[in-house]
Amino acid sequence: MRVLQLGPFPPPHGGVQTNLVAIREHLRSQGIPCAVINLTRHRKADADEVYYPASAAALVRLLFTLPYDVLHLHLGGDLTTRLLALSLVCCLLPGKKAVLTFHSGGFPASPQGRALDSKSVAAFVLRRFDAIIGVNSEIIQFMERLGVPRVRLHLIAPHAGKLAPAAELSPRLDSFYRAHTPILLSVGLLEPEYDLPAQIDVLGKIRVALPNAGLVIIGSGSLEDELRRRIAAVPWAEHILLEGDAPHATTLKAIEEASMLLRTTLYDGDAVSVREALHLGTPVIATENGMRPPEVRCIPLNDPAALERAILAQLGLPKSPPSPASSSNENQDAVLKVYKSL
């Protein structure tokens, strides 16, 4: 058996990337070849069976020329027209089995997700997959509502890898951390669903009570230029560091050293940064999505006042001791079982 995975390959390092890399390493440790086609704008030279096509045509060419038996597509976020088109191509490749992992745990509850039914184009495409993996029960129920046969659906929780923070922060992060306390940290994509303007605005109110407070935002995305303009327009701009992408080990060190992690989202699923923060003993304030770990302090959707109250309340509490991250191969074994069943 040969496997080809399609999805985001690090850097940057996020939940989907963690899962994809863990599956690849597990397969290769058992002598099963596993190539990857990176689907993000972050491109490098092709190496070690990781491919970075520069266009849709180049991507399709790889799909028809690389040797593999099982194609595994990883999707998060919205089901855009572009991603649905790619999904359909993956399902129509002759002689191949097509597997989808849908990582966007909060999508079924989003406006787009609620608007879809079994007669939609998205439902037609999703029913073409030989197997679909959902990271939570809400995704499985959503796929059933779209008419995907239950026998093709598999509930497999995301992989939680071992955590190895860097020995020290990067010079710019270290300088900012030394100049500010408390440090509020956000780790995620710079996209509309992460409600980052709320964090920027709330920092100004937090600094009334705590004049040394600072906000660090790690990540990249389509809103980077807009967020930089928004930050530049507020009087407390010098106390916000929009760091961009950072190596995973550095990000883990930033989480470990932060006063708390903020996860404000308009919709969200399982978030690897939330799990990593809890394992490192860093408190988390996150928008309620019905699936947060019990240790998370949850706030309502798009409620800056609740975010401000939660931050101030959390700062009055001590940090929890770190807890070890699971190093189990249960996730990867379950995925391999799906492959073998096909």
C-alpha positions, 0 to 999 in steps of 0.5 A: 500500500502507498498513501498520498496525503493532501493538506497543509504541511508545516511550517506553519504548525497547527492542528491539521499539520500535526495530524498529517505529520503524525500519520505520515511518520507512523506509516513510514515507521511501518514501511508504508510509503507516504508522500504529501502534497502541500496545499498552502501558500507556504512553498519550499523545494520538493524534498523527501516526497513532500511536493509544493505545486505552484498551481492547480494544474501542477497539483492535478498533474501530481495526482495523476502521476504519483504512485499511490493507492489511497489518497487522504485529503485533510480539510479545515475551515469552510467548504469553499468552491475551490476545495469542493472542486479539489475534493471531486477531482480526488474522488474521481481518480481512477483506481484510487481510494479517497479518504477525507478528514474534516478537521473543522469541528465547529463548521456544522454549527456555522451559518454555512454548515447549517445552510447545507442539506443533502441536496446541496453540491457539497453533499453530492461531493462529500458522498463521493469519498470512500471514507470520511473521518470526523474529529468529533461527533458533531461532524459525523452527525453533520455528514449523516445529515448530508446523506453520507452512509454511516458505514463510510464515517469514522470518528477519530479524535485529533492526534496530540503530539509530544510537546518540546518547547524551545529552550528560549524565545526568539530575540523579538519575542523575548524582548517583548515578553520582558517589557510586558506583564501580563502577556496575553497570547493568541495562536492561530490563523489571521482569518475572520473566524478568529475574531482578533479585532476583539483582542486588540480592542480589549487590550486597551481596556486591560491596560487601564487596570494593568498598564504593562499588559501586552498582546502577542499574536502568532500566526499568518493569514489573509487578514495580516495587512488589515490587522497591522493597520488596525493595530497601528491605529490604536494608541496602545499599538506598541504593546501589541506584537503581531509576530507572524509565523514562528517555529513550533518549538518557539510557539510552544515556548511562547505559550509556556511563558505567556500569562494566558492563551486567548482563543476567540473564534466565531466558530471553532472545533478542537484547537491544538493550541488550546490542548498544548496550553493546558498541557503546559500549564497555561490558562486558556480563555476561549469562545464556548463551542460545546467541546472545550476541555473542562479546564478552559474558561469559556466566554460567549461568542463575540462578547468583548466585555465578557473577554475583558472580565474573563482576563481580569478574573483569570489573572487573579488565579495561579497557573496550573501545573503542566500535565503530560501530553499523550504520546499514544499512537491510537489516532494513527492506528485508527487511520491506518485501519481505515486505509486497510479496510479500503 
